[in-house]
């Protein structure tokens, strides 16, 4: 695909080692994060737990369009994390055929997905976290791309994989002097990058 690079050509600095802090119940597919409790599912094929469609930012709609992303905050109860969130708006005619759910594209798209070992309670074990920012030249793609969803499945026994969406195209990278007043630092045209940064903070 145009603009793609082999992993060996990418700087190792892009692979982040972090610590995922969650409270684990007896059911490894239910975890409590600082944002709230998630109910994921166990992939019987590879024995990994998946948590999909986790909101990390408020929907960038209305007055939040072309602004820096705002943290989603927390939710009450148990959030269903078995389905991907909406993909960000993109030209479906020119996008990747491997993006799952591209027909459900929406401006309400700031979600991420987590794939993790089947955690067990009271182990006290910490795992490194790899955050994979999907391909697509900032015009296409999603964290639900099949290359993002389980790309390292055979290597995930000791890793946690996070795949976020971020705004694309005109919604993520429109630059205009008229938009500078909509951001705290007077910046413009980097809304998609700000999304990625907030996902990393999450």
C-alpha positions in Angstrom: 0.0 0.0 0.0 1.3 3.5 -0.7 2.9 5.2 2.2 3.3 1.9 4.2 6.7 0.9 5.6 8.1 -2.4 6.8 8.3 -2.7 10.6 12.1 -2.9 10.3 12.1 0.5 8.8 10.2 2.2 11.6 12.0 3.7 14.5 11.7 1.7 17.7 10.7 4.9 19.5 7.2 4.3 18.0 6.8 1.2 20.1 5.8 2.4 23.6 6.2 0.3 26.7 3.7 1.3 29.3 1.9 -0.3 32.2 -1.8 -1.2 32.0 -3.4 -0.8 35.4 -6.7 -2.6 35.8 -8.6 -4.3 38.5 -9.3 -7.9 37.4 -12.3 -9.9 38.4 -12.5 -13.7 38.4 -13.8 -13.4 34.8 -10.8 -12.2 32.7 -13.1 -10.6 30.1 -14.4 -8.1 32.7 -12.0 -5.5 33.9 -12.4 -2.2 35.8 -10.4 0.7 34.4 -10.1 4.3 35.8 -12.9 5.1 33.3 -15.3 2.4 34.4 -15.9 -1.4 34.0 -15.7 -3.1 30.6 -17.1 -6.4 29.5 -15.1 -7.8 26.6 -14.8 -11.4 25.2 -12.4 -14.2 25.0 -11.1 -15.2 21.5 -11.2 -19.0 21.8 -8.8 -19.4 18.9 -5.8 -17.7 20.5 -6.9 -17.4 24.1 -6.6 -13.6 24.2 -9.1 -11.2 25.7 -10.5 -8.3 23.5 -12.1 -5.1 24.7 -13.5 -3.1 21.8 -15.1 0.3 21.2 -13.7 2.0 24.3 -14.3 5.8 24.2 -11.2 7.8 25.1 -12.6 11.2 24.0 -15.9 12.9 23.8 -17.6 12.7 20.3 -16.0 15.6 18.3 -19.5 16.8 17.1 -21.0 20.3 16.9 -19.0 22.8 18.9 -16.3 20.2 19.5 -15.7 19.8 15.8 -12.2 21.1 14.8 -11.2 21.5 18.4 -8.7 19.6 20.5 -10.2 16.3 21.8 -11.7 16.3 25.2 -11.3 13.3 27.6 -14.4 11.2 27.6 -14.5 10.9 31.4 -16.1 7.9 33.1 -19.2 5.8 32.8 -21.4 4.0 35.3 -22.3 0.4 35.2 -20.7 -2.2 32.9 -19.9 -1.0 29.3 -20.3 -3.6 26.5 -16.8 -3.8 24.9 -17.5 -6.6 22.4 -18.1 -4.5 19.3 -15.9 -2.0 17.5 -16.8 1.7 17.8 -17.6 3.7 14.7 -14.7 4.2 12.3 -13.8 7.8 11.5 -15.3 9.4 8.3 -13.3 8.5 5.2 -13.7 8.0 1.5 -14.9 4.3 1.4 -14.1 4.2 -2.3 -10.4 4.7 -1.7 -9.9 3.2 1.7 -8.6 -0.2 2.8 -10.7 -3.2 2.1 -9.6 -4.6 5.4 -11.2 -2.0 7.6 -14.0 -3.6 9.6 -17.1 -1.5 10.0 -16.1 1.2 7.5 -19.8 1.5 6.5 -20.5 2.7 10.0 -18.2 5.7 9.7 -19.1 8.7 11.8 -17.7 11.8 13.3 -18.4 10.1 16.6 -15.3 7.8 16.2 -12.8 8.4 19.0 -12.7 4.9 20.3 -9.9 2.4 20.9 -9.5 -1.3 21.3 -7.4 -3.4 23.6 -6.2 -7.0 23.2 -4.6 -8.6 26.2 -3.6 -11.9 27.7 -6.3 -13.6 29.7 -5.5 -11.9 33.0 -6.0 -13.8 36.2 -6.8 -12.2 39.6 -4.1 -11.6 42.2 -1.2 -12.3 39.9 0.3 -8.9 40.3 1.8 -9.1 36.9 2.4 -6.0 34.8 2.5 -6.1 31.0 4.2 -3.9 28.4 1.7 -2.1 26.2 2.2 -1.6 22.4 0.1 1.2 20.9 -0.4 0.6 17.1 -1.4 3.7 15.1 -3.0 2.4 12.0 -1.8 3.1 8.4 -3.7 5.2 5.9 -1.8 8.4 5.3 -4.2 10.2 7.7 -7.1 9.7 5.2 -8.1 6.1 5.6 -8.0 3.2 8.1 -9.1 2.5 11.6 -8.1 0.7 14.8 -10.6 -2.0 13.6 -8.5 -2.7 10.5 -7.8 -6.4 10.4 -4.1 -5.7 10.3 -4.5 -3.7 13.5 -6.9 -6.0 15.3 -4.8 -9.2 15.7 -1.5 -8.5 13.9 0.7 -9.9 16.6 -1.6 -12.6 17.9 1.1 -15.2 18.3 3.2 -12.7 20.2 0.6 -11.3 22.5 1.0 -13.8 25.4 3.1 -11.2 27.2 1.9 -7.9 25.6 -1.1 -5.7 25.6 -2.1 -4.2 22.3 -4.0 -0.9 21.9 -5.3 0.3 18.6 -7.0 3.7 18.6 -9.0 5.6 16.0 -8.2 9.2 15.2 -9.9 11.8 13.0 -9.0 11.7 9.4 -9.0 13.9 6.3 -10.7 17.3 6.6 -12.0 16.5 10.1 -8.5 15.7 11.4 -6.3 18.0 9.4 -8.1 21.0 8.1 -5.8 24.0 8.5 -7.3 27.5 8.6 -6.6 30.8 10.3 -10.3 30.9 11.2 -9.9 27.8 13.3 -7.0 29.0 15.5 -9.4 30.5 18.0 -10.9 27.1 18.6 -7.8 25.7 20.3 -6.2 26.7 23.5 -2.7 27.1 21.9 -3.9 28.7 18.7 -2.9 25.7 16.6 -4.8 24.4 13.5 -4.7 21.4 11.2 -3.4 18.8 13.7 -6.6 17.6 15.3 -6.0 14.0 14.3 -2.5 14.1 15.9 -4.1 15.6 19.1 -6.5 12.6 19.1 -3.5 10.2 19.0 -1.9 12.0 21.8 -5.0 11.8 24.0 -5.3 8.1 23.2 -1.7 7.6 24.5 -2.6 9.6 27.6 -5.6 7.2 28.1 
